[in-house]
Amino acid sequence: MGTVFSKIVAGEIPAYKIAEDDRHLAFLDAMPLVEGHTLVIPKHETDFIFDIDAAEFKDLWGFAQQVAKKLQKAFPQQRIAVAVVGLEVPHAHIHLIPIHQVEDMNFKNPRLQLTGEEYAEIQQAITNI
């Protein structure tokens, strides 16, 4: 296990967790495009999302859907966009991004610089639903 995401799964690196089960984890992006930008990962490290076994792939997307529904309740005036890019970290991950317009999910946009307190508030807003 070598990726930063695997270290988050192992508890070696802290993260603002949104949801977790035995095979998946969702947490706030450390360099978010917008408030609520969440990453959904399989706990098993796989670089390319399409290399995941078909049943596991389906389960990952089902878990992402559950997380997206939480985000939609926490950010009711926004759509929840989905992106799979796979360049930043060699560990399969799905971006769930609350957006007002398509430009909100442009990965060339400056990333937010949030404080720990701001992350904790966003985490609470999502997880207390």
C-alpha positions in Angstrom: 0.0 0.0 0.0 1.8 3.0 -1.2 -0.7 5.8 -2.2 -1.8 8.6 0.0 -5.3 7.2 -0.2 -4.1 3.8 1.1 -2.4 5.7 4.0 -5.8 7.4 4.7 -7.5 4.0 4.7 -4.8 2.6 7.1 -5.3 5.6 9.4 -1.7 6.9 8.8 -3.0 10.2 7.4 -6.0 11.9 8.9 -9.0 12.7 6.7 -12.4 14.3 7.1 -14.5 11.1 6.5 -18.0 11.4 5.1 -18.9 7.7 4.9 -17.3 4.3 5.2 -18.0 0.6 5.0 -15.8 -2.4 4.9 -14.8 -1.9 1.2 -15.2 1.9 0.5 -14.3 5.3 2.0 -15.6 8.8 1.2 -13.7 11.8 2.5 -13.4 15.5 1.8 -10.8 16.4 -0.8 -7.7 18.0 0.7 -7.5 20.4 -2.2 -11.2 21.0 -3.0 -12.6 22.9 -6.0 -15.6 23.9 -3.9 -17.0 23.2 -0.4 -18.2 19.7 -0.1 -15.8 18.3 -2.8 -15.7 14.6 -1.8 -13.6 11.7 -3.0 -15.0 8.1 -3.0 -12.5 5.3 -3.1 -12.3 1.5 -2.9 -10.2 0.6 0.1 -8.4 -1.9 -2.0 -5.7 -0.1 -3.9 -6.2 -0.2 -7.7 -4.7 2.4 -10.0 -7.1 2.3 -13.0 -10.8 2.4 -12.1 -11.7 0.1 -15.0 -9.4 -2.6 -13.7 -11.7 -3.1 -10.7 -13.7 -6.4 -10.8 -17.2 -5.9 -12.3 -19.1 -6.6 -9.0 -16.7 -4.4 -7.0 -17.1 -1.7 -9.6 -20.9 -1.8 -9.3 -20.6 -1.7 -5.5 -18.2 1.3 -5.6 -20.7 3.3 -7.7 -23.6 2.2 -5.4 -21.6 3.5 -2.5 -20.8 6.8 -4.4 -24.6 7.2 -5.0 -25.3 7.0 -1.3 -22.6 9.6 -0.6 -24.0 11.8 -3.4 -27.4 11.7 -1.9 -25.9 13.0 1.4 -24.2 15.8 -0.4 -27.4 16.7 -2.3 -29.2 17.1 1.1 -26.3 19.1 2.5 -26.1 21.4 -0.6 -29.7 21.4 -1.8 -29.2 24.4 -4.1 -26.5 22.6 -6.1 -26.2 19.7 -8.4 -23.7 17.0 -7.6 -21.3 16.5 -10.4 -19.2 13.3 -10.9 -15.7 13.1 -12.4 -13.3 10.2 -12.7 -9.9 11.6 -13.8 -7.3 9.3 -12.3 -4.2 11.5 -12.8 -3.6 13.0 -9.3 -3.3 9.8 -7.3 -2.7 6.3 -8.7 -5.6 4.9 -6.7 -9.0 4.7 -8.3 -11.3 7.5 -7.1 -14.5 9.3 -7.9 -14.9 13.0 -7.4 -18.4 14.2 -6.2 -18.5 17.9 -6.5 -21.4 20.2 -5.6 -21.8 22.7 -8.4 -23.9 25.7 -9.5 -22.4 25.6 -13.1 -20.2 23.3 -15.1 -17.2 25.7 -14.6 -17.3 24.9 -10.9 -15.8 21.5 -11.7 -12.9 22.7 -13.8 -9.8 21.2 -12.4 -7.8 24.2 -13.6 -9.6 26.4 -11.1 -7.8 27.5 -8.0 -8.3 25.1 -5.1 -9.9 26.3 -1.9 -7.7 26.8 1.2 -9.9 25.7 4.0 -9.1 25.7 7.7 -9.5 22.6 9.8 -12.5 24.2 11.4 -14.1 24.8 8.0 -13.5 21.2 7.0 -15.0 20.0 10.3 -18.1 22.2 9.7 -18.6 20.9 6.2 -18.1 17.3 7.4 -20.7 17.8 10.1 -23.2 19.4 7.6 -22.9 16.3 5.4 -22.7 13.5 8.1 -25.4 14.8 10.3 -28.1 14.2 7.7 
